[in-house]
Amino acid sequence: MLGLMHDISELEDVQLLTVAEVASVLRLSKMTVYRLIGSGDLEHVRVKSAYRVPVHAVRKLLESPAVPGEPPG
């Protein structure tokens, strides 16, 4: 139980974005964001039927050299 409390306290700094917000920030369609989630290229949290994406996951995706599956350039 103590471990759970530790994990919950770490969530105070986590910011979650909706798929629509991620799509807007990245200037992608929502379908493309869902594909990134489905392929495992974009970290996410699922709460019932809703997907949420941590801000740090968007930063990580932007810092990656290229999106997997896409040709560079």
Secondary structure, DSSP 8 states (H G I E B T S, - for coil): -HHHHHHHHHGGG--EEEHHHHHHHHT--HHHHHHHHHHTSS--EEETTEEEEEHHHHHHHHHSSS-TTS---
